[in-house]
Amino acid sequence: MGGGATMLSSLKAWARNIKRDVVALWLASRDPRVPWHAKLAAAAVAAYALSPIDLIPDFIPVFGYLDDLIIVPLGILLAIKLIPATLFAEFREQAVRSEQRPTSRAGLLFIVAVWVVAAAWLAWFFWPHRGR
């Protein structure tokens, strides 16, 4: 039984680290010391991760959690690699001390725009066209 408890505590620690790193990336995206390409990657990952809605809703079997389990962590790893290590350590410390979790309106707007474009394309694709 001890193995399950250890695995659960490891997963909880991993989730806390992901949340901390997303906030650290949000901070990095606003810091003038971070190179522009790293800011862009950090902003994109933070906006997506902090968006109140997902690109693929969680209720869709398997694919719903794909972004949470694979896409977000890989994006975090990429963005962290682009930020100087000493700076990112500072952002991590700030993220731990921060009591509020930011939200991303840009991420929300992006996800909504993707869904609207997809819905419009599907409507056009399946709408019976005259003159065929």
Backbone as ProteinMPNN parsed JSONL, in Angstrom:
{"seq_chain_A": "MGGGATMLSSLKAWARNIKRDVVALWLASRDPRVPWHAKLAAAAVAAYALSPIDLIPDFIPVFGYLDDLIIVPLGILLAIKLIPATLFAEFREQAVRSEQRPTSRAGLLFIVAVWVVAAAWLAWFFWPHRGR", "coords_chain_A": {"N_chain_A": [[0.809, -1.202, 0.0], [2.038, 1.172, 0.558], [3.366, 1.977, -1.754], [1.435, 3.097, -3.466], [0.663, 5.385, -2.076], [3.047, 6.792, -2.127], [3.331, 7.22, -4.865], [1.074, 8.811, -5.335], [1.711, 11.077, -3.789], [3.934, 11.902, -5.209], [2.761, 12.591, -7.669], [1.146, 14.708, -6.832], [3.11, 16.55, -6.048], [4.323, 16.955, -8.525], [2.217, 18.201, -9.899], [1.965, 20.562, -8.361], [4.448, 21.709, -8.94], [4.171, 22.154, -11.679], [2.101, 24.083, -11.691], [3.424, 26.132, -10.284], [5.545, 26.659, -12.077], [4.126, 27.568, -14.307], [3.088, 30.002, -13.384], [5.539, 31.23, -12.916], [6.462, 31.416, -15.559], [4.57, 33.188, -16.538], [5.315, 35.457, -15.1], [7.892, 35.758, -16.164], [7.315, 36.401, -18.797], [6.725, 39.048, -18.672], [8.946, 40.386, -17.894], [11.623, 42.625, -18.46], [14.237, 41.7, -18.719], [14.262, 39.262, -19.921], [14.893, 37.53, -22.946], [13.339, 38.363, -26.131], [12.32, 36.206, -27.688], [12.098, 34.183, -25.821], [10.29, 35.382, -24.113], [8.038, 35.396, -25.743], [7.512, 32.617, -26.071], [7.117, 31.948, -23.36], [4.907, 33.563, -22.738], [2.966, 32.486, -24.47], [2.714, 29.819, -23.547], [1.979, 30.259, -20.859], [-0.389, 31.748, -21.225], [-2.035, 29.855, -22.47], [-2.056, 27.78, -20.536], [-3.137, 29.095, -18.327], [-5.601, 29.798, -19.168], [-9.107, 29.868, -18.705], [-10.599, 27.966, -20.063], [-10.228, 24.909, -21.946], [-8.509, 23.913, -24.949], [-9.154, 21.412, -25.935], [-11.869, 20.056, -24.56], [-12.096, 18.652, -21.257], [-13.975, 16.621, -20.895], [-13.975, 15.041, -23.138], [-13.136, 11.844, -24.004], [-9.892, 10.555, -23.36], [-8.453, 12.394, -25.212], [-9.165, 14.772, -24.02], [-7.651, 15.172, -21.723], [-5.174, 15.239, -22.778], [-3.885, 17.685, -23.419], [-3.405, 18.706, -20.858], [-1.706, 16.803, -19.749], [0.384, 16.346, -21.559], [0.863, 18.389, -23.622], [0.965, 20.943, -22.259], [3.035, 20.477, -20.221], [5.239, 19.929, -21.97], [5.396, 22.344, -23.374], [6.058, 24.032, -21.257], [8.604, 23.017, -20.568], [10.038, 23.659, -22.934], [9.846, 26.504, -22.966], [11.154, 27.124, -20.555], [13.754, 26.312, -21.145], [14.546, 28.352, -22.821], [14.86, 30.568, -21.257], [17.209, 32.302, -19.277], [18.845, 30.449, -16.709], [19.371, 31.495, -14.114], [17.658, 33.67, -13.988], [15.19, 32.369, -14.272], [15.102, 30.882, -11.951], [14.755, 32.921, -10.118], [12.194, 33.817, -10.887], [10.719, 31.552, -10.25], [10.94, 31.576, -7.462], [9.536, 33.949, -6.909], [7.037, 33.141, -7.836], [6.369, 31.154, -5.99], [6.1, 32.697, -3.706], [3.99, 34.292, -4.433], [0.571, 34.867, -3.901], [-1.706, 34.9, -5.383], [-3.213, 33.398, -8.22], [-2.635, 34.053, -11.533], [-4.916, 34.784, -14.271], [-5.712, 34.17, -17.703], [-6.834, 36.202, -20.072], [-6.182, 36.514, -22.718], [-5.49, 33.915, -23.47], [-7.988, 32.719, -23.119], [-9.485, 34.115, -25.08], [-8.104, 33.276, -27.378], [-8.624, 30.49, -27.398], [-11.422, 30.512, -27.608], [-11.621, 31.766, -30.111], [-10.442, 29.809, -31.763], [-12.341, 27.751, -31.489], [-14.6, 29.036, -32.587], [-13.78, 29.496, -35.251], [-13.377, 26.832, -36.042], [-16.012, 25.861, -35.782], [-17.315, 27.479, -37.686], [-16.026, 26.643, -40.032], [-16.789, 23.926, -40.08], [-19.571, 24.261, -40.324], [-19.708, 25.489, -42.847], [-18.566, 23.463, -44.396], [-20.355, 21.306, -44.107], [-22.777, 22.402, -44.841], [-25.38, 22.381, -47.164], [-24.478, 23.041, -50.41], [-25.599, 25.13, -53.02], [-26.051, 24.541, -56.48], [-24.308, 22.498, -57.033]], "CA_chain_A": [[0.0, 0.0, 0.0], [2.914, 2.333, 0.642], [3.74, 2.415, -3.095], [0.379, 3.954, -4.001], [0.733, 6.681, -1.389], [4.243, 7.463, -2.635], [3.025, 7.673, -6.221], [0.122, 9.917, -5.22], [2.424, 12.273, -3.325], [4.777, 12.338, -6.326], [1.889, 13.261, -8.636], [0.752, 15.992, -6.251], [4.289, 17.429, -6.127], [4.479, 17.292, -9.931], [1.169, 19.176, -10.221], [2.344, 21.835, -7.73], [5.57, 22.265, -9.698], [3.622, 22.658, -12.953], [1.405, 25.338, -11.384], [4.448, 27.12, -9.939], [6.279, 27.035, -13.285], [3.247, 28.371, -15.176], [3.103, 31.362, -12.827], [6.885, 31.758, -13.172], [6.5, 31.799, -16.974], [3.759, 34.403, -16.654], [6.185, 36.539, -14.617], [8.995, 35.905, -17.128], [6.824, 37.03, -20.031], [6.575, 40.481, -18.422], [10.21, 40.915, -17.379], [12.445, 43.156, -19.558], [15.531, 41.017, -18.799], [14.081, 38.016, -20.66], [14.937, 37.745, -24.403], [12.015, 38.446, -26.733], [11.829, 34.899, -28.131], [11.72, 33.463, -24.61], [9.042, 36.015, -23.651], [6.961, 34.932, -26.624], [7.211, 31.239, -25.692], [6.583, 31.967, -21.996], [3.566, 34.148, -22.793], [2.064, 31.544, -25.13], [2.459, 28.686, -22.647], [1.232, 30.748, -19.696], [-1.744, 32.12, -21.657], [-2.805, 28.628, -22.687], [-2.216, 27.042, -19.281], [-3.944, 29.867, -17.387], [-6.915, 30.04, -19.751], [-10.151, 29.153, -17.952], [-11.157, 26.858, -20.843], [-9.236, 24.131, -22.678], [-8.7, 23.745, -26.381], [-9.89, 20.153, -26.01], [-12.54, 19.935, -23.256], [-11.709, 17.48, -20.48], [-14.966, 15.549, -20.941], [-13.732, 14.204, -24.31], [-12.278, 10.744, -23.531], [-8.465, 10.492, -23.672], [-7.928, 13.639, -25.77], [-9.478, 15.88, -23.124], [-6.553, 15.383, -20.778], [-3.919, 15.244, -23.526], [-3.208, 18.973, -23.274], [-2.961, 18.862, -19.477], [-0.663, 15.836, -19.414], [1.503, 16.315, -22.502], [1.137, 19.642, -24.325], [1.382, 21.987, -21.315], [4.381, 20.226, -19.694], [6.263, 20.095, -23.015], [5.524, 23.788, -23.595], [6.79, 24.581, -20.11], [10.011, 22.638, -20.721], [10.613, 24.457, -24.013], [9.966, 27.901, -22.543], [12.179, 27.205, -19.508], [15.063, 26.197, -21.804], [14.865, 29.616, -23.493], [15.064, 31.616, -20.245], [18.431, 32.064, -18.483], [18.538, 29.663, -15.502], [19.355, 32.324, -12.903], [16.415, 34.453, -14.024], [14.028, 31.52, -14.033], [15.099, 30.554, -10.514], [14.155, 34.092, -9.461], [10.76, 33.808, -11.173], [10.138, 30.458, -9.465], [10.827, 32.058, -6.076], [8.425, 34.905, -6.894], [5.795, 32.376, -8.021], [6.07, 30.487, -4.723], [5.65, 33.726, -2.76], [2.748, 34.888, -4.93], [-0.615, 34.23, -3.334], [-2.793, 34.822, -6.347], [-2.911, 32.749, -9.49], [-3.16, 34.891, -12.615], [-5.723, 34.15, -15.307], [-5.324, 34.681, -19.005], [-7.924, 36.556, -20.996], [-5.668, 36.263, -24.073], [-5.658, 32.481, -23.695], [-9.421, 32.487, -23.27], [-9.888, 34.628, -26.389], [-7.526, 32.407, -28.4], [-9.37, 29.223, -27.419], [-12.752, 30.818, -28.157], [-11.443, 32.02, -31.544], [-10.221, 28.515, -32.422], [-13.621, 27.051, -31.538], [-15.485, 29.739, -33.526], [-13.29, 29.208, -36.602], [-13.675, 25.42, -36.313], [-17.457, 25.742, -35.976], [-17.644, 28.114, -38.971], [-15.53, 25.761, -41.093], [-17.667, 22.753, -40.118], [-20.874, 24.68, -40.853], [-19.541, 25.694, -44.29], [-18.266, 22.182, -45.0], [-21.529, 20.441, -44.11], [-23.957, 23.105, -45.35], [-25.611, 21.988, -48.561], [-24.18, 24.125, -51.358], [-26.448, 25.142, -54.218], [-25.355, 24.555, -57.756], [-23.31, 21.416, -57.15]], "C_chain_A": [[0.846, 1.257, 0.0], [3.296, 2.871, -0.729], [2.719, 3.352, -3.71], [0.402, 5.333, -3.384], [1.928, 7.481, -1.881], [3.992, 8.018, -4.037], [2.068, 8.862, -6.2], [0.82, 11.186, -4.757], [3.356, 12.8, -4.405], [3.96, 13.086, -7.369], [1.442, 14.632, -8.135], [1.902, 16.996, -6.326], [4.508, 17.876, -7.569], [3.454, 18.362, -10.339], [1.481, 20.537, -9.605], [3.483, 22.508, -8.497], [5.115, 22.834, -11.036], [2.942, 24.003, -12.716], [2.403, 26.448, -11.079], [5.174, 27.594, -11.203], [5.426, 27.839, -14.257], [3.21, 29.813, -14.681], [4.471, 32.008, -13.062], [7.032, 32.182, -14.637], [5.689, 33.064, -17.222], [4.585, 35.612, -16.206], [7.309, 36.814, -15.616], [8.548, 36.637, -18.385], [6.685, 38.541, -19.898], [7.877, 41.146, -17.98], [11.1, 41.383, -18.532], [13.799, 42.452, -19.699], [15.464, 39.729, -19.621], [14.122, 38.324, -22.16], [13.551, 37.632, -25.033], [11.47, 37.08, -27.136], [11.409, 34.038, -26.929], [10.429, 34.048, -24.025], [7.851, 35.508, -24.443], [6.542, 33.507, -26.254], [6.567, 31.192, -24.301], [5.151, 32.499, -21.985], [2.571, 33.172, -23.408], [1.706, 30.381, -24.203], [1.62, 29.128, -21.454], [-0.205, 31.099, -20.082], [-2.598, 30.875, -21.843], [-3.088, 27.908, -21.369], [-3.132, 27.77, -18.296], [-5.342, 30.194, -17.921], [-7.968, 29.257, -18.974], [-10.825, 28.033, -18.742], [-10.031, 26.179, -21.615], [-9.556, 24.11, -24.16], [-9.516, 22.476, -26.644], [-10.553, 19.961, -24.645], [-12.218, 18.611, -22.57], [-12.715, 16.34, -20.553], [-14.809, 14.662, -22.18], [-12.741, 13.112, -23.898], [-10.87, 10.79, -24.143], [-7.921, 11.84, -24.135], [-8.155, 14.839, -24.852], [-8.366, 16.196, -22.14], [-5.202, 15.43, -21.463], [-3.166, 16.558, -23.359], [-2.655, 19.157, -21.866], [-1.76, 17.98, -19.16], [0.554, 15.871, -20.326], [1.84, 17.699, -23.056], [1.641, 20.724, -23.377], [2.762, 21.699, -20.732], [5.497, 20.377, -20.735], [6.479, 21.573, -23.344], [6.306, 24.457, -22.478], [8.273, 24.271, -20.242], [10.702, 23.468, -21.8], [10.849, 25.895, -23.568], [11.055, 28.066, -21.485], [13.575, 27.148, -20.12], [15.492, 27.517, -22.443], [15.181, 30.748, -22.519], [16.342, 31.307, -19.469], [18.079, 31.461, -17.116], [18.472, 30.527, -14.244], [18.092, 33.17, -12.838], [15.215, 33.57, -13.692], [13.95, 31.081, -12.573], [14.465, 31.692, -9.719], [12.639, 34.12, -9.671], [10.052, 32.694, -10.403], [9.943, 30.89, -8.012], [9.663, 33.037, -5.946], [7.083, 34.175, -7.007], [5.392, 31.672, -6.73], [5.52, 31.491, -3.72], [4.319, 34.343, -3.163], [1.55, 34.13, -4.386], [-1.748, 34.112, -4.336], [-2.315, 34.145, -7.616], [-3.49, 33.623, -10.599], [-4.071, 34.083, -13.536], [-5.365, 34.805, -16.626], [-6.549, 34.947, -19.868], [-7.491, 36.303, -22.431], [-5.814, 34.784, -24.419], [-7.114, 32.128, -23.919], [-9.882, 32.925, -24.656], [-9.346, 33.756, -27.523], [-8.328, 31.116, -28.523], [-10.762, 29.437, -28.003], [-12.651, 31.052, -29.665], [-11.227, 30.719, -32.311], [-11.535, 27.763, -32.557], [-14.586, 27.709, -32.526], [-15.078, 29.446, -34.97], [-13.6, 27.758, -36.972], [-15.165, 25.221, -36.568], [-17.878, 26.337, -37.319], [-17.211, 27.214, -40.133], [-16.426, 24.529, -41.221], [-19.038, 23.097, -40.691], [-20.785, 24.859, -42.368], [-19.369, 24.348, -44.987], [-19.514, 21.303, -45.132], [-22.792, 21.103, -44.628], [-24.162, 22.715, -46.805], [-25.387, 23.213, -49.47], [-25.075, 23.995, -52.599], [-25.567, 25.14, -55.443], [-24.267, 23.501, -57.869], [-23.658, 20.508, -58.264]], "O_chain_A": [[0.419, 2.296, -0.503], [3.529, 4.07, -0.879], [3.087, 4.302, -4.402], [0.189, 6.333, -4.069], [1.845, 8.699, -2.036], [4.389, 9.139, -4.354], [2.238, 9.812, -6.965], [0.545, 12.265, -5.282], [3.554, 14.01, -4.513], [4.411, 14.102, -7.898], [1.366, 15.593, -8.901], [1.682, 18.167, -6.636], [4.839, 19.035, -7.817], [3.793, 19.313, -11.042], [1.285, 21.564, -10.255], [3.484, 23.725, -8.681], [5.611, 23.87, -11.477], [3.179, 24.958, -13.457], [2.252, 27.572, -11.556], [5.392, 28.792, -11.38], [5.946, 28.705, -14.961], [3.292, 30.744, -15.482], [4.553, 33.196, -13.372], [7.662, 33.2, -14.924], [6.08, 33.911, -18.025], [4.561, 36.661, -16.85], [7.637, 37.97, -15.881], [9.313, 37.405, -18.968], [6.542, 39.241, -20.901], [7.898, 42.349, -17.72], [11.316, 40.633, -19.483], [14.449, 42.607, -20.733], [16.5, 39.168, -19.977], [13.47, 39.265, -22.613], [12.693, 36.901, -24.538], [10.283, 36.814, -26.948], [10.464, 33.255, -27.026], [9.584, 33.316, -23.509], [6.79, 35.226, -23.885], [5.35, 33.223, -26.137], [5.585, 30.478, -24.093], [4.286, 31.949, -21.304], [1.449, 33.044, -22.919], [0.539, 30.006, -24.088], [0.661, 28.452, -21.08], [-1.138, 30.781, -19.345], [-3.754, 30.843, -21.422], [-4.214, 27.48, -21.115], [-3.831, 27.126, -17.513], [-6.162, 30.787, -17.22], [-7.74, 28.099, -18.622], [-11.551, 27.227, -18.16], [-9.006, 26.796, -21.903], [-10.705, 24.266, -24.573], [-10.437, 22.467, -27.46], [-9.854, 19.723, -23.66], [-12.083, 17.578, -23.225], [-12.349, 15.193, -20.298], [-15.458, 13.619, -22.261], [-11.623, 13.42, -23.486], [-10.72, 11.044, -25.338], [-7.009, 12.378, -23.507], [-7.408, 15.815, -24.91], [-8.165, 17.352, -21.768], [-4.183, 15.638, -20.804], [-1.949, 16.557, -23.177], [-1.563, 19.7, -21.693], [-0.889, 18.373, -18.384], [1.644, 15.47, -19.917], [2.988, 18.135, -22.967], [2.653, 21.363, -23.665], [3.608, 22.594, -20.737], [6.571, 20.89, -20.424], [7.611, 22.004, -23.567], [7.12, 25.346, -22.727], [9.111, 25.153, -20.052], [11.826, 23.929, -21.603], [11.933, 26.441, -23.773], [11.8, 29.045, -21.515], [14.479, 27.853, -19.671], [16.688, 27.769, -22.587], [15.716, 31.779, -22.925], [16.543, 30.169, -19.044], [17.139, 31.903, -16.455], [17.607, 30.313, -13.395], [17.522, 33.365, -11.764], [14.333, 33.967, -12.93], [12.859, 30.926, -12.024], [13.728, 31.455, -8.762], [11.888, 34.413, -8.741], [8.919, 32.869, -9.956], [8.91, 30.605, -7.405], [8.893, 32.968, -4.988], [6.111, 34.549, -6.35], [4.206, 31.6, -6.408], [4.591, 31.186, -2.972], [3.597, 34.864, -2.313], [1.518, 32.9, -4.409], [-2.657, 33.303, -4.152], [-1.166, 34.298, -8.03], [-4.688, 33.906, -10.611], [-4.003, 32.854, -13.573], [-4.775, 35.885, -16.648], [-7.212, 34.02, -20.331], [-8.307, 35.926, -23.273], [-6.214, 34.439, -25.53], [-7.44, 31.333, -24.8], [-10.593, 32.184, -25.334], [-10.039, 33.52, -28.512], [-8.671, 30.698, -29.629], [-11.229, 28.63, -28.806], [-13.505, 30.585, -30.419], [-11.776, 30.547, -33.4], [-11.822, 27.198, -33.613], [-15.315, 27.01, -33.23], [-15.932, 29.178, -35.816], [-14.038, 27.484, -38.09], [-15.54, 24.484, -37.48], [-18.712, 25.759, -38.016], [-17.951, 27.048, -41.102], [-16.782, 24.129, -42.33], [-19.606, 22.318, -41.456], [-21.682, 24.432, -43.096], [-19.955, 24.114, -46.044], [-19.704, 20.636, -46.149], [-23.794, 20.42, -44.835], [-23.215, 22.721, -47.591], [-26.019, 24.258, -49.31], [-25.271, 22.907, -53.14], [-24.462, 25.682, -55.43], [-23.39, 23.611, -58.726], [-22.941, 19.54, -58.518]]}, "name": "protein", "num_of_chains": 1, "seq": "MGGGATMLSSLKAWARNIKRDVVALWLASRDPRVPWHAKLAAAAVAAYALSPIDLIPDFIPVFGYLDDLIIVPLGILLAIKLIPATLFAEFREQAVRSEQRPTSRAGLLFIVAVWVVAAAWLAWFFWPHRGR"}
